[in-house]
Amino acid sequence: MTDSKVLNLYPIDYPFETLVQRAIANPPKLILNPDFQRKYKWDKDGSERASKFIESCLMRIPLPACYFAENENGNHEVIDGVQRITTIKRFFNNEFKLEGLTVFKDLEGKNFDELGDFKNELESTTIRCIILRKENPKELVQEIFARLNQGAVQLTAQEIRHAIFPGSLDNLLIELSSIPLIESFGRGQSGTKEKDGREAEEMILRFFAMRTDMADYEDVLSKYLDKFMIDNQKISEEKIEELRSEFNSTLNRCTEVFDNPFVDLTKDKPKQSLVHYDLLMWSFKSLTDEYIIQNKHLIINKFKELCIDERFTRTLSGGLQKKSSILKRREIWLEKLAEING
């Protein structure tokens, strides 16, 4: 029996030429979909960073290993090394010319087909690739994925979930995250605050995971979201439609009541808050459209009362996601709503 705490893996040294061939195969044997983790970022400021990488390869500087996860079809999904391999693939496809070189200055401005003898050298350059077999528990692969990315730019929890738990639920999160209100959440009035860590998708996931009484919640939201993602990774299309409908109808109720939902209405410059999002979405999912329309102004007034209620504001200090704080906010808000009915 395999120790569930020890990775089942094997190393292989792939020549660049083979990596490119595997990536461009139809269907691909090496999956480099930029949606898999972070979008390709080495071309944000021209091609200098990518060019420096190619130059390092020509200098035979040892390269860090890449990590692949074997999927159910036996193909490999890149979990670490996507920027490097994408750069190799793009250069071999003549998608950029070398620039900013400091050692091989005579290659400045040349693309792959113009390298002469250096073409063969690059094609035969190898990089160590660690293959995580499909038998590994998903949780263990997720742990490795997180640790590998604690270097330069650490991936967010949702980027890791997206990489490790693809399936019908993940596809729904991607779909719903394009709703303008969700996509722009928390960016401020200027809309310039950058967010590229799949925060919008995690917002959708929060709603689905936190719809219950949270009896099994243990104060660590990230693990709670992980568990929901694992348990519902490949749910049926019928269940997906139920979730889609529930989310859309709940969000519509929020926007029916509030012109600017999920903010503290008592502030001069209110900012959207996940605390208010979690609470309102949780409560509005159980309200009817008729109730919302008939009591719109009363609900707004009660929410203003909530925002300045000392019992509520006390839950906003310390651990926002403590179970006791979440349940206390729900309790106080339900009290306010109950007053509408007399």
Secondary structure, 3 states (H helix, E strand, C coil): CCCCCCCCEEEEEEEHHHHHHHHHCCCCCEECCCCCCCCCCCCCCCCHHHHHHHHHHHCCCCCCCEEEEECCCCCEEEEECHHHHHHHHHHHCCCCCCCCCCCCHHHCCCCHHHCCCHHHHHHHCEEEEEEECCCCCHHHHHHHHHHHCCCCCCCCHHHHHHHHCCCHHHHHHHHHCCCHHHHCCCCCCCCCCCCCCCHHHHHHHHHHHCCCCCCCCCCCHHHHHHHHHHHCCCCCHHHHHHHHHHHHHHHHHHHHHCCCCCCCCCCCCCCCCHHHHHHHHHHHCCCCHHHHHHCHHHHHHHHHHHHHCHHHHHCCCCCCCCHHHHHHHHHHHHHHHHHHCC
